């Protein structure tokens, strides 16, 4: 029997039913069902502008970019036809914002210009004029003109306040807060960010804006290395995402933030699983740039676990998605013995990055790499730059990184006691942050400092404690290094060609003693010590006390016993 053609009336009835089901699904936050029903309704009937916006929201949250853009364009046209020009301009703003998030800058600019042209013909002040200031906020921020970004965001906030538009006001306060943070005014910036999140927590914002502010808030906390607050907001974002299981957009960011915090707290297996899920979720997300963030986190976890090939592949993928794979990739190359490549890549990144918070991570790695190559001057300069940033922003992680860098530089330049004070401070900060791996790495340095001062019992306690943590975490590379350093007390290979007496002299030299003081302690003639020092320089391929000390610490010779 042939199919009976359906009448327009029947199609309209079907469309009305699908529209009702779509609206109901959206009320339940069942975004996939909402998208499917509203899409079918759109095929058979002319949807009201508000329902086209709802379709765009469902498409956005389920990662269907093209459908989202299509619905926003139709919603704008429907609003304009009904004489609601400001609302039409708002739809075009979100169309441009979505394109911008994908990196389609030219297309985004075209739609935003059309939105501005629509508003130019309207009388009076409209909240949408505030939204259209956002591209300027982003542009000045990208140029590192954070004071300019703050001023534009403040103008946007004034418009939101005067027009009583909570969306514009919240968005503006948030961007103003981020600009203030980047200028080092942490307390003031966090106050603005907290204020912007009130409407999010109260459920006063549409989900596409709420999700963006959740993720941006966490990113701001990460940017200033304020991981306690990042954890709190990640928990809130997780709860929000869990209420919307169909949602793809934002869920990937949630997973990658959770992975970072899990890694910091020593939950490496769980962090690895979350990072892998984030990479999978991001494949269908609106913000394709965030894919690089997920792959970089995966590389970081693989690296500390000793999965070198997997880590290098993850860093490569991060780079393909626009995320600079440094400093993780340079540290991986350092582990693999590719010192020259690591140093060149890291120096290039440090030279390119001007943002102080992004530079802090690079500088911390640069200290380590410079000391491996015996460049004490470069390590000292990087340490001083890192300390300046830490003093400006003052968050615990930045202070811990700066104290660790200062401590190890003091060790290799012979100021052992001052170095140990800085390292003890770093260890306390990492412990308070519940970061076992970072704390254990500092205990290794403390152990070396104790050994250089002749306190072998304390050194053994520090190294044993670090070893237990590395073993529990599965930090196989750190464990192998530590075991090698503990074995350095026996066998000629462990002393890099030095005699037992030369190792004694080097150990005292590394503790900051002069040749004359070494001679007195070992009951040797000054000329004999001078000869030993010359032999040490020749065998290690260095030409100064600082370089010899750096070599000794990096190659664990200071833990060797005569």
Secondary structure, 3 states (H helix, E strand, C coil): CCCCCCCHHHHHHHHHHHHHHHHHHHHCCCHHHHHHHHHHHHHHCCCCHHHHHHHHHHHHHCCCHHHHHHHHHHHHHHHHHCCCHHHHHHHHHHHHHHHHHCCCHHHHHHHHHHHHHHHHCCCCCCHHHHHCCHHHHHHHHHCCCHHHHHHHHHHHHHHHHHHCCHHHHHHHHHHHHHHHHHCCCHHHHHHHHHHHHHHHHCCCCCHHHHHHHHHHHHHHHHHCCCHHHHHHHHHHHHHHHHCCCCCCCCHHHHHHHHHHHHHHCCCHHHHHHHHHHHHHHHCCCCCCCHHHHHHHHHHHHHHHHCCHHHHHHHHHHHHHCCCCCCCHHHHHHHHCCCHHHHHHHHHHHHHHCCCHHHHHHHHHHHHHHHHHCCCHHHHHHHHHHHHHHHHHHCCHHHHHHHHHHHHHHHHHCCCHHHHHHHHHHHHHHHHHCCCHHHHHHHHHHHHHHHHHCCCHHHHHHHHHHHHHHHHHHCCHHHHHHHHHHHHHHCCHHHHCCCCHHHHHHHHHHHCCCCHHHHHHHHCCCHHHHHHHHHHHHHHHCCCCHHHHHHHHHHCCHHHCCC
